[in-house]
Amino acid sequence: MKQRPATPADLLRTIAFYLVFYPGTVLILSLIAAQLAVPGAGFIRSIMWWTRWHRWCVTRLLAIRIRIEGEVPSGPVLVAMKHESFFEAIDLPCLLPMPAVFAKIELMRLPVWGSAGQRYGLIGVERDQGARALRAMVSSARERIAEHRPLAIFPEGTRVAHGARPPLQSGFAGLYKLLGLPVIPAAVNSGPLYHSRIKRKGTITVRFGPQIEPGLPRAEIEARVHAAINALNDPAS
């Protein structure tokens, strides 16, 4: 799916999205900040409101349809997802039941969102920090597994342009080996529609692939996940 030129209608829809989604985000963020100041898990409901608010704005204001292909995973699995835009990062709690997401440690240090993310169960990723950081991630991940939650990771490490096929980050294979979980690869083609200042009308597809068993050699798991998460790069897909 190539990015088509933006139309005047795309521009109007995008302006409406910015005028509605971001003020709503500020209100919900204020509510979360207040909820974090008291005991309890009420802030989790507000996080869900926010991600559903985003999904509503995407589908109703931007006229982007969301198509889910394959079986949506649940329970203790490792979901390895393509990352082309902020869409899938924000939408993950809509896609999966209470996912514990591997996220850049910098995000965990943001005011309000960082505290909310830690209490929600995000797992901080510290790149280039060696075995100690990996052990900390595995320990946090096992806590989330004990809660019977799916784990989600962007194995390429950051957002990439649609059609780009960078190698997976080395930490993915390490986590796969140490956690001993089956992997569900997920392809996403959000980039051409969502990853630009002017959003485009169309359909974002999230394709969950077949489960990959634990215990495979590093080269094999990386090759199978890499192929599966890039399945929507083909214009014919």
N, C-alpha and C positions, 0 to 999 in steps of 0.2 A: 504494500500500500504506500504509494508516494504521496507527499504533501502537495495538495493542489493549491493554486493561488487563492488568497482570501477574497471573499466577496463583500459588498456592503452589508449584506445580511449577517455575515459572520462577524463583522465589526460591531454591529448593533447588539448582537447576542453577547459578544464578549464584554462590551461596556455594561450591559445589564448584569452579567455574571459578577464583574468586579464590584459594582455598586451594591449588590445584594449579598454575595458570599462573604466578602471581607468585613463589612460592618457586623454581620451576624457572627462571624468568627470572634470579633472583639467582645461581643456580648457574652458568648459562651465561654471565652477565655476568662473573663471577669468572674463568671460563676464558678469556674473550676478553681480559680485562685482562692475564692472564699471557701469552697468545699475542702481544699487542701489544708486549710487552717484548723479544721476540726477533725476528730476521728471518724472513721467510717469510709465506705466505698462509694459514696454518692457521686464522686467525681467521675467514676467509670461510666455512669449513665450519661453524664454530660459529654464525655469523650465520644460515646456512641451517638449522641445527638449531633455532635459536630460532624462526624464522618457521614452520617445519614443526611445531614444538611448539605454537605458537599455533594453527595450523590444526587440529591434532589436538584441542586443548582446545575449540575452537569447535564442531567437528563432533561430538565424542564426549561432551563434558560439557554443552555448551549445547544440543545437539540442533539445531544450525543447519546446514542443507544449503547447499552452495555449487553454484550452477548457472552454467555458463559458456556463453554464447551467442555465436556468431560465431567467426571464426578468430583464434586467439591469435597476436598479432604476434611477430616475432623480427627480429633484425638491426637495422640503422640506420633506425629510424622514431621519430617523436615521438608517444607515447601520451598523449593528453589525457583525463584521468579525472575524473569527478565525485568529490567528497570529502564524504561524509556522516558518517563516523566514523573512529576509529582502525583499524577492521578493514582497510580497503583499504590504508592506509599500511603496516601490519605485513605484510599478506599479499602485497604486490607481488612479492617474490622467489619466492613460490609461483606467482603468476599468469604472470610473465614470466621469460625466461631472463637472469639477471644484469642486471637493469635499473639504469641510472644515473638516479637520481631527483633532480629539482630540489627541494631542501628548504630550509626557513627557516634562515638563518645561525645563529640562536639554538640550533638543534639540534646544529649542528656544534661548539658550544662546551661541550656537556655533557661531564662526565668520562666517560671510556672510550667511550661511544657516539659522541661527537664524533670522537675519533681513529679509531675503527673505521670510522665513516661516511666520513671523508676517504680512508682507505686503500682502502675498498671501491669508492669512486668516486661518492659523492654530490656533487651540484653545489650549492654554497651560493647562496642567493637573498638579496640585500640589497635590500630595498625602499627606494625613495626615495633611492637613491644615484646615480642618473643613468647617463650613458653609460659611465662607467668601470666600474661594477658590471656592466652589460650585456656589455661587452667581456670581462670576466673570466669571466662565465658561458658566453659563446660559446666562449671558448678552452678551458675545461674540458670543455664538451660535445663539441667537436671531437676532443678526446683520447679520449673514450669512443666516439665514432663510429668512430674509427680502430681501436678494439678490437672493432668489429662488434657493439656492444651496443645494445639499444633504450634510448631515453630516455623517462622518464615525468614528467609534470607535472600538477599540479592547477591548471588555468587560472583557477579562481575565486579562488585565493590562500589559501583557508582552508576549514575545515569549514563546511558550511551545513546548515540543517535540511532534512529531506526535503520536497520540494515547493517549496522556495525556488529562484528562478531569477535569482540576481544576475548582473550583466554580468561578462564575462571581464576579468581584469586586463590592463592595457595591454601589459605585458611579453610576454604570450603571442604576440601578433601580431609583435612585434619579433624574438623568437626564431625563429618560423616563417620569417620573411623571411630572416634572416641565416644560418640553418642549412640552408635549402633541402631539408628532409626532408619526405617524405609524412607525413601525420597520420592516426593511428588514434584516433577518439574512443571513449571507454568510459563507458557509463552504469552506475551502481551504486545499489542501493537498500538499503544497509546500515543507514541511520539508524533506522528504526522497530524493528529487532531488536537492534542492537548499541549505539547511542549513547544509553545511559541506564545508571544504576547497576544496575538489574535488567534483564538481557538477556531476550529473548523467543525461544521456539522458532519456527522457520519456515525460510524459504528466502531466502538472499541471492543475487540475480542480478547477474552481471557481464556486460554486453552490449557486445561489441566491434563497432563499426560498420564500414561499408565504408571503405576507404582514401581519403583526400582528397589529391589531388595537390599538390605544391609550386607556388609562384608565383602563387597567387590574390591578388586585392586584399584589403586588410585587412577591409573590411566583409563580404566574402563568406566568408572563412575563419572569422571570428568568428561569423557567423550560422549557418554549417553546423555548427561544433563545438558551439555553444551549444545548438542544437536536438538534436543527437545525444546529448550527455551528459545531457540532461534527459528522454530518452525514457522512462525508468522512473518519472517523476513522475506519469504518467497512471495512475489506479487500474485502468484496463482493460489496462495493459501487463503 
